[in-house]
Amino acid sequence: DLEMERERVAAEAQASAGSLAHVAERRKMTGKEKMHARMQRRSHVVNVSMSMVSSTPTLPLLVKAADLGSLQALQKLLGEVRSPLVALNVVRAEAGSVTDDDLELAHYAGAQVVAFGTDLGPGVQPREGVSMEIFDVVYHLVDFVKVQMAALLPPIEAPEVVGQASVRSVLTAGRKSIAICQLTTGKMEENSTVRVLRGGK
């Protein structure tokens, strides 16, 4: 009887060990799956963040207004200022005076401070490197923002006219046409782009 009881206990212990090993393996796999899921979520977040990065020029702006009503009106007008070439990024929009915290944020974000009907708060001093403009007319503030956005646009490359010539005759050689021209002003350079005008157009 003692031997049978010993064998039963050994069998139960082995079964328990196998069960514990199975649970441990399952927990291990679950841990791996959780880690994999976390990595997938992290990768997804990184991908979303990278997709938001754009080469479009951006004007960072910190907006202050005298009261909530003025702020809401200003936000509505700024929301209508759109351009496919320049983005407007309002890092903060609040009612009240300009605070030291506002200037610190503007400095950190490289933002320009625009204030409508308000000024620096008591004891607040201008901060070096932070530009601040104060307006009493809301439309003047909006126009200022438009000018700042336009300044970020890439320069328009205007063609340089190096010379002008008039076509005297046209020769045909196979499928090609050769223009016989007389230079009237400037000079003609090799590999230059030629613009043909007919009747001045």
Contact map, one row per residue, 1 for C-alpha under 8 A:
111110000000000000000000000000000000000000000000000000000000000000000000000000000000000000000000000000000000000000000000000000000000000000000000000000000000000000000000000000000000000000000000000000000
111111000000000000000000000000000000000000000000000000000000000000000000000000000000000000000000000000000000000000000000000000000000000000000000000000000000000000000000000000000000000000000000000000000
111111100000000000000000000000000000000000000000000000000000000000000000000000000000000000000000000000000000000000000000000000000000000000000000000000000000000000000000000000000000000000000000000000000
111111110000000000000000000000000000000000000000000000000000000000000000000000000000000000000000000000000000000000000000000000000000000000000000000000000000000000000000000000000000000000000000000000000
111111111000000000000000000000000000000000000000000000000000000000000000000000000000000000000000000000000000000000000000000000000000000000000000000000000000000000000000000000000000000000000000000000000
011111111100000000000000000000000000000000000000000000000000000000000000000000000000000000000000000000000000000000000000000000000000000000000000000000000000000000000000000000000000000000000000000000000
001111111110000000000000000000000000000000000000000000000000000000000000000000000000000000000000000000000000000000000000000000000000000000000000000000000000000000000000000000000000000000000000000000000
000111111111000000000000000000000000000000000000000000000000000000000000000000000000000000000000000000000000000000000000000000000000000000000000000000000000000000000000000000000000000000000000000000000
000011111111100000000000000000000000000000000000000000000000000000000000000000000000000000000000000000000000000000000000000000000000000000000000000000000000000000000000000000000000000000000000000000000
000001111111110000000000000000000000000000000000000000000000000000000000000000000000000000000000000000000000000000000000000000000000000000000000000000000000000000000000000000000000000000000000000000000
000000111111111000000000000000000000000000000000000000000000000000000000000000000000000000000000000000000000000000000000000000000000000000000000000000000000000000000000000000000000000000000000000000000
000000011111111100000000000000000000000000000000000000000000000000000000000000000000000000000000000000000000000000000000000000000000000000000000000000000000000000000000000000000000000000000000000000000
000000001111111110000000000000000000000000000000000000000000000000000000000000000000000000000000000000000000000000000000000000000000000000000000000000000000000000000000000000000000000000000000000000000
000000000111111111000000000000000000000000000000000000000000000000000000000000000000000000000000000000000000000000000000000000000000000000000000000000000000000000000000000000000000000000000000000000000
000000000011111111100000000000000000000000000000000000000000000000000000000000000000000000000000000000000000000000000000000000000000000000000000000000000000000000000000000000000000000000000000000000000
000000000001111111110000000000000000000000000000000000000000000000000000000000000000000000000000000000000000000000000000000000000000000000000000000000000000000000000000000000000000000000000000000000000
000000000000111111111000000000000000000000000000000000000000000000000000000000000000000000000000000000000000000000000000000000000000000000000000000000000000000000000000000000000000000000000000000000000
000000000000011111111100000000000000000000000000000000000000000000000000000000000000000000000000000000000000000000000000000000000000000000000000000000000000000000000000000000000000000000000000000000000
000000000000001111111110000000000000000000000000000000000000000000000000000000000000000000000000000000000000000000000000000000000000000000000000000000000000000000000000000000000000000000000000000000000
000000000000000111111111000000000000000000000000000000000000000000000000000000000000000000000000000000000000000000000000000000000000000000000000000000000000000000000000000000000000000000000000000000000
000000000000000011111111100000000000000000000000000000000000000000000000000000000000000000000000000000000000000000000000000000000000000000000000000000000000000000000000000000000000000000000000000000000
000000000000000001111111110000000000000000000000000000000000000000000000000000000000000000000000000000000000000000000000000000000000000000000000000000000000000000000000000000000000000000000000000000000
000000000000000000111111111000000000000000000000000000000000000000000000000000000000000000000000000000000000000000000000000000000000000000000000000000000000000000000000000000000000000000000000000000000
000000000000000000011111111100000000000000000000000000000000000000000000000000000000000000000000000000000000000000000000000000000000000000000000000000000000000000000000000000000000000000000000000000000
000000000000000000001111111110000000000000000000000000000000000000000000000000000000000000000000000000000000000000000000000000000000000000000000000000000000000000000000000000000000000000000000000000000
000000000000000000000111111111000000000000000000000000000000000000000000000000000000000000000000000000000000000000000000000000000000000000000000000000000000000000000000000000000000000000000000000000000
000000000000000000000011111111100000000000000000000000000000000000000000000000000000000000000000000000000000000000000000000000000000000000000000000000000000000000000000000000000000000000000000000000000
000000000000000000000001111111110000000000000000000000000000000000000000000000000000000000000000000000000000000000000000000000000000000000000000000000000000000000000000000000000000000000000000000000000
000000000000000000000000111111111000000000000000000000000000000000000000000000000000000000000000000000000000000000000000000000000000000000000000000000000000000000000000000000000000000000000000000000000
000000000000000000000000011111111100000000000000000000000000000000000000000000000000000000000000000000000000000000000000000000000000000000000000000000000000000000000000000000000000000000000000000000000
000000000000000000000000001111111110000000000000000000000000000000000000000000000000000000000000000000000000000000000000000000000000000000000000000000000000000000000000000000000000000000000000000000000
000000000000000000000000000111111111000000000000000000000000000000000000000000000000000000000000000000000000000000000000000000000000000000000000000000000000000000000000000000000000000000000000000000000
000000000000000000000000000011111111100000000000000000000000000000000000000000000000000000000000000000000000000000000000000000000000000000000000000000000000000000000000000000000000000000000000000000000
000000000000000000000000000001111111110000000000000000000000000000000000000000000000000000000000000000000000000000000000000000000000000000000000000000000000000000000000000000000000000000000000000000000
000000000000000000000000000000111111111000000000000000000000000000000000000000000000000000000000000000000000000000000000000000000000000000000000000000000000000000000000000000000000000000000000000000000
000000000000000000000000000000011111111100000000000000000000000000000000000000000000000000000000000000000000000000000000000000000000000000000000000000000000000000000000000000000000000000000000000000000
000000000000000000000000000000001111111110000000000000000000000000000000000000000000000000000000000000000000000000000000000000000000000000000000000000000000000000000000000000000000000000000000000000000
000000000000000000000000000000000111111111000000000000000000000000000000000000000000000000000000000000000000000000000000000000000000000000000000000000000000000000000000000000000000000000000000000000000
000000000000000000000000000000000011111111100000000000000000000000000000000000000000000000000000000000000000000000000000000000000000000000000000000000000000000000000000000000000000000000000000000000000
000000000000000000000000000000000001111111110000000000000000000000000000000000000000000000000000000000000000000000000000000000000000000000000000000000000000000000000000000000000000000000000000000000000
000000000000000000000000000000000000111111111000000000000000000000000000000000000000000000000000000000000000000000000000000000000000000000000000000000000000000000000000000000000000000000000000000000000
000000000000000000000000000000000000011111111100000000000000000000000000000000000000000000000000000000000000000000000000000000000000000000000000000000000000000000000000000000000000000000000000000000000
000000000000000000000000000000000000001111111110000000000000000000000000000000000000000000000000000000000000000000000000000000000000000000000000000000000000000000000000000000000000000000000000000000000
000000000000000000000000000000000000000111111111000000000000000000000000000000000000000000000000000000000000000000000000000000000000000000000000000000000000000000000000000000000000000000000000000000000
000000000000000000000000000000000000000011111111100000000000000000000000000000000000000000000000000000000000000000000000000000000000000000000000000000000000000000000000000000000000000000000000000000000
000000000000000000000000000000000000000001111111110000000000000000000000000000000000000000000000000000000000000000000000000000000000000000000000000000000000000000000000000000000000000000000000000000000
000000000000000000000000000000000000000000111111111000000000000000000000000000000000000000000000000000000000000000000000000000000000000000000000000000000000000000000000000000000000000000000000000000000
000000000000000000000000000000000000000000011111111100000000000000000000000000000000000000000000000000000000000000000000000000000000000000000000000000000000000000000000000000000000000000000000000000000
000000000000000000000000000000000000000000001111111110000000000000000000000000000000000000000000000000000000000000000000000000000000000000000000000000000000000000000000000000000000000000000000000000000
000000000000000000000000000000000000000000000111111110000000000000000000000000000000000000000000000000000000000000000000000000000000000000000000000000000000000000000000000000000000000000000000000000000
000000000000000000000000000000000000000000000011111111000000000000000000000000000000000000000000000000000000000000000000000000000000000000000000000000000000000000000000000000000000000000000000000000000
000000000000000000000000000000000000000000000001111111000000000000000000000000000000000000000000000000000000000000000000000000000000000000000000000000000000000000000000000000000000000000000000000000000
000000000000000000000000000000000000000000000000111111100000000000000000000000000000000000000000000000000000000000000000000000000000000000000000000000000000000000000000000000000000000000000000000000000
000000000000000000000000000000000000000000000000001111110000000000000000000000000000000000000000000000000000000000000000000000000000000000000000000000000000000000000000000000000000000000000000000000000
000000000000000000000000000000000000000000000000000011111000000000000000000000000000000000000000000000000000000000000000000000000000000000000000000000000000000000000000000000000000000000000000000000000
000000000000000000000000000000000000000000000000000001111100000000000000000000000000111000000000000000000000000000000000000000000000000000000000000000000000000000000000000000000000000000000000000000000
000000000000000000000000000000000000000000000000000000111110000000000000000000000000111000000000000000000000000000000000000000000000000000000000000000011000000000000000000000000000000000000000000000000
000000000000000000000000000000000000000000000000000000011111000000000000000000000000011110000000000000000000000000000000000000000000000000000000000010010000000000000000000000000000000000000000000000000
000000000000000000000000000000000000000000000000000000001111100000000000000000000000011110000000000000000000001000000000000000000000000000000000000110010000000000000000000000000000000000000000000000000
000000000000000000000000000000000000000000000000000000000111110000000000000000000000000111100000000000000000111100000000000000000000000000000000000000000000000000000000000000000000000000000000000000000
000000000000000000000000000000000000000000000000000000000011111000000000000000000000000111110000000000000100001111000000000000000000000000000000000000000000000000000000000000000000000000000000000000000
000000000000000000000000000000000000000000000000000000000001111100000000000000000000000001111000000001000100001111000000000000000000000000000000000000000000000000000000000000000000000000000000000000000
000000000000000000000000000000000000000000000000000000000000111110000000000000000000000001011100000000000000000011100000000000000000000000000000000000000000000000000000000000000000000000000000000000000
000000000000000000000000000000000000000000000000000000000000011111000010000000000000000000001111110000000000000011110100000000000000000000000000000000000000000000000000000000000000000000000000000000000
000000000000000000000000000000000000000000000000000000000000001111110110000000000000000000000111100000000000000000111100000000000000000000000000000000000000000000000000000000000000000000000000000000000
000000000000000000000000000000000000000000000000000000000000000111110110000000000000000000000011100000000000000000011100000000000000000000000000000000000000000000000000000000000000000000000000000000000
000000000000000000000000000000000000000000000000000000000000000011111110000000000000000000000011000000000000000000000000000000000000000000000000000000000000000000000000000000000000000000000000000000000
000000000000000000000000000000000000000000000000000000000000000011111111000000000000000000000110000000000000000000000000000000000000000000000000000000000000000000000000000000000000000000000000000000000
000000000000000000000000000000000000000000000000000000000000000000111111100000000000000000000000000000000000000000000000000000000000000000000000000000000000000000000000000000000000000000000000000000000
000000000000000000000000000000000000000000000000000000000000000011111111110000000000000000000000000000000000000000010000000000000000000000000000000000000000000000000000000000000000000000000000000000000
000000000000000000000000000000000000000000000000000000000000000111111111111000000000000000001110000000000000000000000000000000000000000000000000000000000000000000000000000000000000000000000000000000000
000000000000000000000000000000000000000000000000000000000000000000011111111100000000000000000000000000000000000000000000000000000000000000000000000000000000000000000000000000000000000000000000000000000
000000000000000000000000000000000000000000000000000000000000000000001111111110000000000000000000000000000000000000000000000000000000000000000000000000000000000000000000000000000000000000000000000000000
000000000000000000000000000000000000000000000000000000000000000000000111111111000000000000000000000000000000000000000000000000000000000001000000000000000000000000000000000000000000000000000000000000000
000000000000000000000000000000000000000000000000000000000000000000000011111111100000000000001000000000000000000000000000000000000000000000000000000000000000000000000000000000000000000000000000000000000
000000000000000000000000000000000000000000000000000000000000000000000001111111110000000000000000000000000000000000000000000000000000000000000000000000000000000000000000000000000000000000000000000000000
000000000000000000000000000000000000000000000000000000000000000000000000111111111000000000000000000000000000000000000000000000000000000000000100000000000000000000000000000000000000000000000000000000000
000000000000000000000000000000000000000000000000000000000000000000000000011111111000000000000000000000000000000000000000000000000000000000000100000000000000000000000000000000000000000000000000000000000
000000000000000000000000000000000000000000000000000000000000000000000000001111111100000000000000000000000000000000000000000000000000000000000000000000000000000000000000000000000000000000000000000000000
000000000000000000000000000000000000000000000000000000000000000000000000000111111100000000000000000000000000000000000000000000000000000000000000000000000000000000000000000000000000000000000000000000000
000000000000000000000000000000000000000000000000000000000000000000000000000011111110000000000000000000000000000000000000000000000000000000000000010000000000000000000000000000000000000000000000000000000
000000000000000000000000000000000000000000000000000000000000000000000000000000111111011100000000000000000000000000000000000000000000000000000000000000000000000000000000000000000000000000000000000000000
000000000000000000000000000000000000000000000000000000000000000000000000000000001111111000000000000000000000000000000000000000000000000000000000000000000000000000000000000000000000000000000000000000000
000000000000000000000000000000000000000000000000000000000000000000000000000000000111111000000000000000000000000000000000000000000000000000000000000000000000000000000000000000000000000000000000000000000
000000000000000000000000000000000000000000000000000000011000000000000000000000000011111000000000000000000000000000000000000000000000000000000000000000001000000000000000000000000000000000000000000000000
000000000000000000000000000000000000000000000000000000011110000000000000000000000111111100000000000000000000000000000000000000000000000000000000000011011000000000000000000000000000000000000000000000000
000000000000000000000000000000000000000000000000000000011110000000000000000000000111111110000000000000000000000000000000000000000000000000000000000010000000000000000000000000000000000000000000000000000
000000000000000000000000000000000000000000000000000000000111100000000000000000000100011111000000000000000000000000000000000000000000000000000000000010000000000000000000000000000000000000000000000000000
000000000000000000000000000000000000000000000000000000000111100000000000000000000000001111100000000000000000000000000000000000000000000000000000000000000000000000000000000000000000000000000000000000000
000000000000000000000000000000000000000000000000000000000001111000000000000000000000000111111000000000000000000000000000000000000000000000000000000000000000000000000000000000000000000000000000000000000
000000000000000000000000000000000000000000000000000000000001110000000000000000000000000011111000000000000000101000000000000000000000000000000000000000000000000000000000000000000000000000000000000000000
000000000000000000000000000000000000000000000000000000000000111000000000000000000000000001111100000000000000000000000000000000000000000000000000000000000000000000000000000000000000000000000000000000000
000000000000000000000000000000000000000000000000000000000000011100000010001000000000000001111110000000000000000000000000000000000000000000000000000000000000000000000000000000000000000000000000000000000
000000000000000000000000000000000000000000000000000000000000001110010010000000000000000000011111000000000000000000000000000000000000000000000000000000000000000000000000000000000000000000000000000000000
000000000000000000000000000000000000000000000000000000000000000111110010000000000000000000001111100000000000000000000000000000000000000000000000000000000000000000000000000000000000000000000000000000000
000000000000000000000000000000000000000000000000000000000000000111100000000000000000000000000111110000000000000000000100000000000000000000000000000000000000000000000000000000000000000000000000000000000
000000000000000000000000000000000000000000000000000000000000000111000000000000000000000000000011111000000000000000000111100000000000000000000000000000000000000000000000000000000000000000000000000000000
000000000000000000000000000000000000000000000000000000000000000100000000000000000000000000000001111101100000000000100111100100000000000000000000000000000000000000000000000000000000000000000000000000000
000000000000000000000000000000000000000000000000000000000000000000000000000000000000000000000000111111100000000000000001100100000000000000000000000000000000000000000000000000000000000000000000000000000
000000000000000000000000000000000000000000000000000000000000000000000000000000000000000000000000011111110000000000000000000110000000000000000000000000000000000000000000000000000000000000000000000000000
000000000000000000000000000000000000000000000000000000000000000000000000000000000000000000000000001111111000000000000000000000000000000000000000000000000000000000000000000000000000000000000000000000000
000000000000000000000000000000000000000000000000000000000000010000000000000000000000000000000000011111111100000000000000000000000000000000000000000000000000000000000000000000000000000000000000000000000
000000000000000000000000000000000000000000000000000000000000000000000000000000000000000000000000011111111110000010000000000001100100000000000000000000000000000000000000000000000000000000000000000000000
000000000000000000000000000000000000000000000000000000000000000000000000000000000000000000000000000111111111000000000000000000000000000000000000000000000000000000000000000000000000000000000000000000000
000000000000000000000000000000000000000000000000000000000000000000000000000000000000000000000000000011111111101000000000000000000000000000000000000000000000000000000000000000000000000000000000000000000
000000000000000000000000000000000000000000000000000000000000110000000000000000000000000000000000000001111111111110000000000000000100000000000000000000000000000000000000000000000000000000000000000000000
000000000000000000000000000000000000000000000000000000000000000000000000000000000000000000000000000000111111111000000000000000001100000000000000000000000000000000000000000000000000000000000000000000000
000000000000000000000000000000000000000000000000000000000000000000000000000000000000000000000000000000011111111000000000000000000000000000000000000000000000000000000000000000000000000000000000000000000
000000000000000000000000000000000000000000000000000000000001000000000000000000000000000000100000000000001111111000000000000000000000000000000000000000000000000000000000000000000000000000000000000000000
000000000000000000000000000000000000000000000000000000000001000000000000000000000000000000000000000000000111111100000000000000000100000000000000000000000000000000000000000000000000000000000000000000000
000000000000000000000000000000000000000000000000000000000011110000000000000000000000000000100000000000001111111110000000000000000110000000000000000000000000000000000000000000000000000000000000000000000
000000000000000000000000000000000000000000000000000000000001110000000000000000000000000000000000000000000100011111000000000000000111000000000000000000000000000000000000000000000000000000000000000000000
000000000000000000000000000000000000000000000000000000000000111100000000000000000000000000000000000000100100001111100000000000000111100000000000000000000000000000000000000000000000000000000000000000000
000000000000000000000000000000000000000000000000000000000000111100000000000000000000000000000000000000000000000111110000000000000001111000001000000000000000000000000000000000000000000000000000000000000
000000000000000000000000000000000000000000000000000000000000001110000000000000000000000000000000010000000000000011111110000000000001111000000000000000000000000000000000000000000000000000000000000000000
000000000000000000000000000000000000000000000000000000000000000111000100000000000000000000000000000000000000000001111100000000000000011111001000000000000000000000000000000000000000000000000000000000000
000000000000000000000000000000000000000000000000000000000000000011000000000000000000000000000000000000000000000000111110000000000000011110000000000000000000000000000000000000000000000000000000000000000
000000000000000000000000000000000000000000000000000000000000000111000000000000000000000000000001110000000000000000111111000000000000010000000000000000000000000000000000000000000000000000000000000000000
000000000000000000000000000000000000000000000000000000000000000000000000000000000000000000000000110000000000000000101111100000000000010000000000000000000000000000000000000000000000000000000000000000000
000000000000000000000000000000000000000000000000000000000000000000000000000000000000000000000000111000000000000000000111110111000000000000000000000000000000000000000000000000000000000000000000000000000
000000000000000000000000000000000000000000000000000000000000000000000000000000000000000000000000111000000000000000000011111100000000000000000000000000000000000000000000000000000000000000000000000000000
000000000000000000000000000000000000000000000000000000000000000000000000000000000000000000000000000000000000000000000001111100000000000000000000000000000000000000000000000000000000000000000000000000000
000000000000000000000000000000000000000000000000000000000000000000000000000000000000000000000000000000000000000000000000111110000000000000000000000000000000000000000000000000000000000000000000000000000
000000000000000000000000000000000000000000000000000000000000000000000000000000000000000000000000011100000000000000000001111111000000000000000000000000000000000000000000000000000000000000000000000000000
000000000000000000000000000000000000000000000000000000000000000000000000000000000000000000000000000100000000000000000001001111100000000000000000000000000000000000000000000000000000000000000000000000000
000000000000000000000000000000000000000000000000000000000000000000000000000000000000000000000000000000100000000000000001000111110100000000000000000000000000000000000000000000000000000000000000000000000
000000000000000000000000000000000000000000000000000000000000000000000000000000000000000000000000000000100000000000000000000011111100000000000000000000000000000000000000000000000000000000000000000000000
000000000000000000000000000000000000000000000000000000000000000000000000000000000000000000000000000000000000000000000000000001111100000000000000000000000000000000000000000000000000000000000000000000000
000000000000000000000000000000000000000000000000000000000000000000000000000000000000000000000000000000000010000000000000000000111110000000000000000000000000000000000000000000000000000000000000000000000
000000000000000000000000000000000000000000000000000000000000000000000000000000000000000000000000000000100110011110000000000001111111000000000000000000000000000000000000000000000000000000000000000000000
000000000000000000000000000000000000000000000000000000000000000000000000000000000000000000000000000000000000001110000000000000001111100000000000000000000000000000000000000000000000000000000000000000000
000000000000000000000000000000000000000000000000000000000000000000000000000000000000000000000000000000000000000111100000000000000111110000000000000000000000000000000000000000000000000000000000000000000
000000000000000000000000000000000000000000000000000000000000000000000000000000000000000000000000000000000000000011100000000000000011111000000000000000000000000000000000000000000000000000000000000000000
000000000000000000000000000000000000000000000000000000000000000000000000000000000000000000000000000000000000000001111110000000000001111100000000000000000000000000000000000000000000000000000000000000000
000000000000000000000000000000000000000000000000000000000000000000000000000000000000000000000000000000000000000001111000000000000000111111011000000000000000000000000000000000000000000000000000000000000
000000000000000000000000000000000000000000000000000000000000000000000000000000000000000000000000000000000000000000011000000000000000011111010000000000000000000000000000000000000000000000000000000000000
000000000000000000000000000000000000000000000000000000000000000000000000000000000000000000000000000000000000000000011000000000000000001111111000000000000000000000000000000000000000000000000000000000000
000000000000000000000000000000000000000000000000000000000000000000000000010000000000000000000000000000000000000000010000000000000000001111111100000000000000000000000000000000000000000000000000000000000
000000000000000000000000000000000000000000000000000000000000000000000000000000000000000000000000000000000000000000000000000000000000000011111110000000000000000000000000000000000000000000000000000000000
000000000000000000000000000000000000000000000000000000000000000000000000000000000000000000000000000000000000000000000000000000000000001111111111000000000000000000000000000000000000000000000000000000000
000000000000000000000000000000000000000000000000000000000000000000000000000000000000000000000000000000000000000001010000000000000000001011111111100000000000000000000000000000000000000000000000000000000
000000000000000000000000000000000000000000000000000000000000000000000000000011000000000000000000000000000000000000000000000000000000000001111111110000000000000000000000000000000000000000000000000000000
000000000000000000000000000000000000000000000000000000000000000000000000000000000000000000000000000000000000000000000000000000000000000000111111111000000000000000000000000000000000000000000000000000000
000000000000000000000000000000000000000000000000000000000000000000000000000000000000000000000000000000000000000000000000000000000000000000011111111100000000000000000000000000000000000000000000000000000
000000000000000000000000000000000000000000000000000000000000000000000000000000000000000000000000000000000000000000000000000000000000000000001111111110000000000000000000000000000000000000000000000000000
000000000000000000000000000000000000000000000000000000000000000000000000000000001000000000000000000000000000000000000000000000000000000000000111111111000000000000000000000000000000000000000000000000000
000000000000000000000000000000000000000000000000000000000000000000000000000000000000000000000000000000000000000000000000000000000000000000000011111111100000000000000000000000000000000000000000000000000
000000000000000000000000000000000000000000000000000000000010000000000000000000000000000000000000000000000000000000000000000000000000000000000001111111110000000000000000000000000000000000000000000000000
000000000000000000000000000000000000000000000000000000000110000000000000000000000000011100000000000000000000000000000000000000000000000000000000111111111000000000000000000000000000000000000000000000000
000000000000000000000000000000000000000000000000000000000000000000000000000000000000010000000000000000000000000000000000000000000000000000000000011111111000000000000000000000000000000000000000000000000
000000000000000000000000000000000000000000000000000000000000000000000000000000000000000000000000000000000000000000000000000000000000000000000000001111111000000000000000000000000000000000000000000000000
000000000000000000000000000000000000000000000000000000001110000000000000000000000000010000000000000000000000000000000000000000000000000000000000000111111100000000000000000000000000000000000000000000000
000000000000000000000000000000000000000000000000000000001000000000000000000000000000110000000000000000000000000000000000000000000000000000000000000011111110000000000000000000000000000000000000000000000
000000000000000000000000000000000000000000000000000000000000000000000000000000000000000000000000000000000000000000000000000000000000000000000000000000011111000000000000000000000000000000000000000000000
000000000000000000000000000000000000000000000000000000000000000000000000000000000000000000000000000000000000000000000000000000000000000000000000000000001111100000000000000000000000000000000000000000000
000000000000000000000000000000000000000000000000000000000000000000000000000000000000000000000000000000000000000000000000000000000000000000000000000000000111110000000000000000000000000000000000000000000
000000000000000000000000000000000000000000000000000000000000000000000000000000000000000000000000000000000000000000000000000000000000000000000000000000000011111000000000000000000000000000000000000000000
000000000000000000000000000000000000000000000000000000000000000000000000000000000000000000000000000000000000000000000000000000000000000000000000000000000001111100000000000000000000000000000000000000000
000000000000000000000000000000000000000000000000000000000000000000000000000000000000000000000000000000000000000000000000000000000000000000000000000000000000111110000000000000000000000000000000000000000
000000000000000000000000000000000000000000000000000000000000000000000000000000000000000000000000000000000000000000000000000000000000000000000000000000000000011111000000000000000000000000000000000000000
000000000000000000000000000000000000000000000000000000000000000000000000000000000000000000000000000000000000000000000000000000000000000000000000000000000000001111110000000000000000000000000000000000000
000000000000000000000000000000000000000000000000000000000000000000000000000000000000000000000000000000000000000000000000000000000000000000000000000000000000000111110000000000000000000001110000000000000
000000000000000000000000000000000000000000000000000000000000000000000000000000000000000000000000000000000000000000000000000000000000000000000000000000000000000011111000000000000000001111110000000000000
000000000000000000000000000000000000000000000000000000000000000000000000000000000000000000000000000000000000000000000000000000000000000000000000000000000000000011111100000000000000001111110000000000000
000000000000000000000000000000000000000000000000000000000000000000000000000000000000000000000000000000000000000000000000000000000000000000000000000000000000000000111110000000000000111110000000000000000
000000000000000000000000000000000000000000000000000000000000000000000000000000000000000000000000000000000000000000000000000000000000000000000000000000000000000000011111000000000000111100000000000000000
000000000000000000000000000000000000000000000000000000000000000000000000000000000000000000000000000000000000000000000000000000000000000000000000000000000000000000001111110000000011110000000000000000000
000000000000000000000000000000000000000000000000000000000000000000000000000000000000000000000000000000000000000000000000000000000000000000000000000000000000000000000111110000000011110000000000000000000
000000000000000000000000000000000000000000000000000000000000000000000000000000000000000000000000000000000000000000000000000000000000000000000000000000000000000000000011111000000011100000000000000000000
000000000000000000000000000000000000000000000000000000000000000000000000000000000000000000000000000000000000000000000000000000000000000000000000000000000000000000000011111100001111000000000000000000000
000000000000000000000000000000000000000000000000000000000000000000000000000000000000000000000000000000000000000000000000000000000000000000000000000000000000000000000000111110001111000000000000000000000
000000000000000000000000000000000000000000000000000000000000000000000000000000000000000000000000000000000000000000000000000000000000000000000000000000000000000000000000011111111100000000000000000000000
000000000000000000000000000000000000000000000000000000000000000000000000000000000000000000000000000000000000000000000000000000000000000000000000000000000000000000000000001111111100000000000000000000000
000000000000000000000000000000000000000000000000000000000000000000000000000000000000000000000000000000000000000000000000000000000000000000000000000000000000000000000000000111111000000000000000000000000
000000000000000000000000000000000000000000000000000000000000000000000000000000000000000000000000000000000000000000000000000000000000000000000000000000000000000000000000000111111000000000000000000000000
000000000000000000000000000000000000000000000000000000000000000000000000000000000000000000000000000000000000000000000000000000000000000000000000000000000000000000000000000111111100000000000000000000000
000000000000000000000000000000000000000000000000000000000000000000000000000000000000000000000000000000000000000000000000000000000000000000000000000000000000000000000000011111111110000000000000000000000
000000000000000000000000000000000000000000000000000000000000000000000000000000000000000000000000000000000000000000000000000000000000000000000000000000000000000000000000011110011111000000000000000000000
000000000000000000000000000000000000000000000000000000000000000000000000000000000000000000000000000000000000000000000000000000000000000000000000000000000000000000000011111000001111100000000000000000000
000000000000000000000000000000000000000000000000000000000000000000000000000000000000000000000000000000000000000000000000000000000000000000000000000000000000000000000011111000000111110000000000000000000
000000000000000000000000000000000000000000000000000000000000000000000000000000000000000000000000000000000000000000000000000000000000000000000000000000000000000000001111100000000011111000000000000000000
000000000000000000000000000000000000000000000000000000000000000000000000000000000000000000000000000000000000000000000000000000000000000000000000000000000000000000001111000000000001111100000000000000000
000000000000000000000000000000000000000000000000000000000000000000000000000000000000000000000000000000000000000000000000000000000000000000000000000000000000000000111100000000000000111111110000000000000
000000000000000000000000000000000000000000000000000000000000000000000000000000000000000000000000000000000000000000000000000000000000000000000000000000000000000000111100000000000000011111000000000000000
000000000000000000000000000000000000000000000000000000000000000000000000000000000000000000000000000000000000000000000000000000000000000000000000000000000000000000111000000000000000001111100000000000000
000000000000000000000000000000000000000000000000000000000000000000000000000000000000000000000000000000000000000000000000000000000000000000000000000000000000000001110000000000000000001111110000000000000
000000000000000000000000000000000000000000000000000000000000000000000000000000000000000000000000000000000000000000000000000000000000000000000000000000000000000001110000000000000000001011111000000000000
000000000000000000000000000000000000000000000000000000000000000000000000000000000000000000000000000000000000000000000000000000000000000000000000000000000000000001110000000000000000001001111101000000000
000000000000000000000000000000000000000000000000000000000000000000000000000000000000000000000000000000000000000000000000000000000000000000000000000000000000000000000000000000000000000000111111000000000
000000000000000000000000000000000000000000000000000000000000000000000000000000000000000000000000000000000000000000000000000000000000000000000000000000000000000000000000000000000000000000011111000000000
000000000000000000000000000000000000000000000000000000000000000000000000000000000000000000000000000000000000000000000000000000000000000000000000000000000000000000000000000000000000000000001111100000000
000000000000000000000000000000000000000000000000000000000000000000000000000000000000000000000000000000000000000000000000000000000000000000000000000000000000000000000000000000000000000000011111110000000
000000000000000000000000000000000000000000000000000000000000000000000000000000000000000000000000000000000000000000000000000000000000000000000000000000000000000000000000000000000000000000000011111000000
000000000000000000000000000000000000000000000000000000000000000000000000000000000000000000000000000000000000000000000000000000000000000000000000000000000000000000000000000000000000000000000001111100000
000000000000000000000000000000000000000000000000000000000000000000000000000000000000000000000000000000000000000000000000000000000000000000000000000000000000000000000000000000000000000000000000111110000
000000000000000000000000000000000000000000000000000000000000000000000000000000000000000000000000000000000000000000000000000000000000000000000000000000000000000000000000000000000000000000000000011111000
000000000000000000000000000000000000000000000000000000000000000000000000000000000000000000000000000000000000000000000000000000000000000000000000000000000000000000000000000000000000000000000000001111111
000000000000000000000000000000000000000000000000000000000000000000000000000000000000000000000000000000000000000000000000000000000000000000000000000000000000000000000000000000000000000000000000000111111
000000000000000000000000000000000000000000000000000000000000000000000000000000000000000000000000000000000000000000000000000000000000000000000000000000000000000000000000000000000000000000000000000011111
000000000000000000000000000000000000000000000000000000000000000000000000000000000000000000000000000000000000000000000000000000000000000000000000000000000000000000000000000000000000000000000000000011111
000000000000000000000000000000000000000000000000000000000000000000000000000000000000000000000000000000000000000000000000000000000000000000000000000000000000000000000000000000000000000000000000000011111
